[in-house]
């Protein structure tokens, strides 16, 4: 009797944004189709994929450390490094590697699985190329996300904005949109797999469709998705403030499938800093957008990105940012200290700020984040929500799920209700934790 040959194994380590996570899920889907077994990166694997990030200096350093760690802990594995750090810093990866490694740039991710499984390996293989010349988005279908209740739906890649601090246009290339029929095909797969909520994402999501023939908009795509799959919930990832139109707000307000949740990058509330950042609005413009969103969707949540310590940011400029955010009905803040990215305009600017000043300003905004978050959660007490139940993997061992307006609620529930939409009343808030009671079980 012959013994069954064990499956080849693959481990995938992912850093960075939702688009990276989507792309790693696509790698996983393809590896599994070809008969490989996914294992945690801490276990021995025949193939290791490291999907890197380079959005900040810290992310680049994390990517470098992770590559070294995987090479050290998987001495016999075929190691493939991809993502933004691989795209812009391939030489640093070569210098960090003490044995053969394969580097696959963002423009070749659709070939990554075939490259990883090729029988012939050279000491060094590089598939990087000029990402700025890529005209088509990599088609990367996904079957399932590992251990996720919400699925990310990547509809777009690249960015044409060239904000002065940002490396992304250099690591991701220009805007490239996925054709609407391919988007709908992917939504159909997620619906078939039982997902209840999709997060519509991209590198510059609001630019969706501008490069297609005929030209489309993100709103056109959302209308098509909600019409064909009205049973799903749709949540938007980051949108530029200049891209939130009255037509989009009217559609969201009239469409139950659209979740009342906005993620809007501010970066700075000071007009001088915004101009040097090459952002295309003022603090007053931003405030008008938030108020317009709040008027259209009164219970909406607002997540705001803030970049602290940009070159030349004075105390008065920082205070303009703080005061603007304090005055607005925002829900939570994502606060990042500025870090120079070689190759960007801002990296060559004078008046770079010391780390200590950045850290002090980050701390002040994180205090504001706590205040805004807890105030918003307190406003939800007594309200009833349709919550997507996820799991009970928390210290309270209660089911945790997110409301339509992105409030994480803990509530007693049978474990079997994971991945169902249930009706929950918010009862109390303790610190940043929200507790509720399930009123009605949902459906599959």
JOSUL-V454367 format. One record per residue. N is the residue number from 1. RES is the residue in three letters. OMEGA is omega as a letter, one per 20 degrees, with the letter a starting at -180 (999 if undefined). Layout:
n->{N,N}
res->{RES,RES}
omega->{OMEGA,OMEGA}
This chain:
n->{1,2,3,4,5,6,7,8,9,10,11,12,13,14,15,16,17,18,19,20,21,22,23,24,25,26,27,28,29,30,31,32,33,34,35,36,37,38,39,40,41,42,43,44,45,46,47,48,49,50,51,52,53,54,55,56,57,58,59,60,61,62,63,64,65,66,67,68,69,70,71,72,73,74,75,76,77,78,79,80,81,82,83,84,85,86,87,88,89,90,91,92,93,94,95,96,97,98,99,100,101,102,103,104,105,106,107,108,109,110,111,112,113,114,115,116,117,118,119,120,121,122,123,124,125,126,127,128,129,130,131,132,133,134,135,136,137,138,139,140,141,142,143,144,145,146,147,148,149,150,151,152,153,154,155,156,157,158,159,160,161,162,163,164,165,166,167,168,169,170,171,172,173,174,175,176,177,178,179,180,181,182,183,184,185,186,187,188,189,190,191,192,193,194,195,196,197,198,199,200,201,202,203,204,205,206,207,208,209,210,211,212,213,214,215,216,217,218,219,220,221,222,223,224,225,226,227,228,229,230,231,232,233,234,235,236,237,238,239,240,241,242,243,244,245,246,247,248,249,250,251,252,253,254,255,256,257,258,259,260,261,262,263,264,265,266,267,268,269,270,271,272,273,274,275,276,277,278,279,280,281,282,283,284,285,286,287,288,289,290,291,292,293,294,295,296,297,298,299,300,301,302,303,304,305,306,307,308,309,310,311,312,313,314,315,316,317,318,319,320,321,322,323,324,325,326,327,328,329,330,331,332,333,334,335,336,337,338,339,340,341,342,343,344,345,346,347,348,349,350,351,352,353,354,355,356,357,358,359,360,361,362,363,364,365,366,367,368,369,370,371,372,373,374,375,376,377,378,379,380,381,382,383,384,385,386,387,388,389,390,391,392,393,394,395,396,397,398,399,400,401,402,403,404,405,406,407,408,409,410,411,412,413,414,415,416,417,418,419,420,421,422,423,424,425,426,427,428,429,430,431,432,433,434,435,436,437,438,439,440,441,442,443,444}
res->{UNK,UNK,UNK,UNK,UNK,UNK,UNK,UNK,UNK,UNK,UNK,UNK,UNK,UNK,UNK,UNK,UNK,UNK,UNK,UNK,UNK,UNK,UNK,UNK,UNK,UNK,UNK,UNK,UNK,UNK,UNK,UNK,UNK,UNK,UNK,UNK,UNK,UNK,UNK,UNK,UNK,UNK,UNK,UNK,UNK,UNK,UNK,UNK,UNK,UNK,UNK,UNK,UNK,UNK,UNK,UNK,UNK,UNK,UNK,UNK,UNK,UNK,UNK,UNK,UNK,UNK,UNK,UNK,UNK,UNK,UNK,UNK,UNK,UNK,UNK,UNK,UNK,UNK,UNK,UNK,UNK,UNK,UNK,UNK,UNK,UNK,UNK,UNK,UNK,UNK,UNK,UNK,UNK,UNK,UNK,UNK,UNK,UNK,UNK,UNK,UNK,UNK,UNK,UNK,UNK,UNK,UNK,UNK,UNK,UNK,UNK,UNK,UNK,UNK,UNK,UNK,UNK,UNK,UNK,UNK,UNK,UNK,UNK,UNK,UNK,UNK,UNK,UNK,UNK,UNK,UNK,UNK,UNK,UNK,UNK,UNK,UNK,UNK,UNK,UNK,UNK,UNK,UNK,UNK,UNK,UNK,UNK,UNK,UNK,UNK,UNK,UNK,UNK,UNK,UNK,UNK,UNK,UNK,UNK,UNK,UNK,UNK,UNK,UNK,UNK,UNK,UNK,UNK,UNK,UNK,UNK,UNK,UNK,UNK,UNK,UNK,UNK,UNK,UNK,UNK,UNK,UNK,UNK,UNK,UNK,UNK,UNK,UNK,UNK,UNK,UNK,UNK,UNK,UNK,UNK,UNK,UNK,UNK,UNK,UNK,UNK,UNK,UNK,UNK,UNK,UNK,UNK,UNK,UNK,UNK,UNK,UNK,UNK,UNK,UNK,UNK,UNK,UNK,UNK,UNK,UNK,UNK,UNK,UNK,UNK,UNK,UNK,UNK,UNK,UNK,UNK,UNK,UNK,UNK,UNK,UNK,UNK,UNK,UNK,UNK,UNK,UNK,UNK,UNK,UNK,UNK,UNK,UNK,UNK,UNK,UNK,UNK,UNK,UNK,UNK,UNK,UNK,UNK,UNK,UNK,UNK,UNK,UNK,UNK,UNK,UNK,UNK,UNK,UNK,UNK,UNK,UNK,UNK,UNK,UNK,UNK,UNK,UNK,UNK,UNK,UNK,UNK,UNK,UNK,UNK,UNK,UNK,UNK,UNK,UNK,UNK,UNK,UNK,UNK,UNK,UNK,UNK,UNK,UNK,UNK,UNK,UNK,UNK,UNK,UNK,UNK,UNK,UNK,UNK,UNK,UNK,UNK,UNK,UNK,UNK,UNK,UNK,UNK,UNK,UNK,UNK,UNK,UNK,UNK,UNK,UNK,UNK,UNK,UNK,UNK,UNK,UNK,UNK,UNK,UNK,UNK,UNK,UNK,UNK,UNK,UNK,UNK,UNK,UNK,UNK,UNK,UNK,UNK,UNK,UNK,UNK,UNK,UNK,UNK,UNK,UNK,UNK,UNK,UNK,UNK,UNK,UNK,UNK,UNK,UNK,UNK,UNK,UNK,UNK,UNK,UNK,UNK,UNK,UNK,UNK,UNK,UNK,UNK,UNK,UNK,UNK,UNK,UNK,UNK,UNK,UNK,UNK,UNK,UNK,UNK,UNK,UNK,UNK,UNK,UNK,UNK,UNK,UNK,UNK,UNK,UNK,UNK,UNK,UNK,UNK,UNK,UNK,UNK,UNK,UNK,UNK,UNK,UNK,UNK,UNK,UNK,UNK,UNK,UNK,UNK,UNK,UNK,UNK,UNK,UNK,UNK,UNK,UNK,UNK,UNK,UNK,UNK,UNK,UNK,UNK,UNK,UNK,UNK,UNK,UNK,UNK,UNK,UNK,UNK}
omega->{a,r,r,a,a,r,r,a,r,r,a,r,a,r,r,a,r,r,r,a,r,a,r,r,r,r,a,a,a,r,a,r,a,r,r,r,r,r,r,a,r,r,r,a,r,r,r,r,r,a,a,r,r,a,r,r,r,r,r,r,r,r,r,r,a,r,r,a,a,r,a,a,r,a,a,a,r,a,r,a,a,r,a,r,r,a,a,a,a,r,r,r,r,a,a,a,r,r,a,r,r,a,a,a,a,a,a,a,r,r,a,a,r,r,a,a,r,a,a,r,r,r,r,r,a,r,a,r,a,a,a,a,a,a,a,r,r,r,a,a,a,r,a,r,r,r,r,r,r,r,r,r,a,a,a,r,r,a,r,a,a,r,a,a,a,r,a,r,r,a,a,r,a,a,r,a,r,a,a,r,r,r,a,r,a,r,r,r,r,r,r,a,r,r,a,a,r,r,a,a,r,r,r,a,a,r,a,r,a,a,a,r,i,a,r,r,r,r,r,a,a,r,r,a,a,r,a,a,a,a,r,r,a,r,a,r,a,r,r,a,a,a,a,a,r,r,r,a,r,r,a,a,a,a,a,a,a,a,a,a,r,r,a,r,r,a,r,r,a,a,r,r,r,r,r,r,a,r,a,r,r,r,r,r,a,r,a,r,a,r,r,r,a,r,a,a,a,a,a,r,r,r,a,r,r,r,a,r,r,a,r,r,a,r,r,r,r,a,r,r,a,a,r,a,r,a,a,r,a,a,a,a,r,a,a,r,r,r,a,r,a,a,r,a,a,a,r,a,r,r,r,a,r,a,a,r,r,a,r,a,r,a,r,r,r,r,r,r,r,a,a,a,a,r,r,r,a,r,a,a,a,r,a,a,r,a,r,a,a,a,a,a,r,a,r,a,r,r,r,r,a,r,r,a,r,r,r,a,r,a,r,a,r,a,a,a,r,a,r,r,a,r,a,r,r,a,a,r,r,a,r,r,a,a,a,r,r,a,a,r,r,r,r,999}
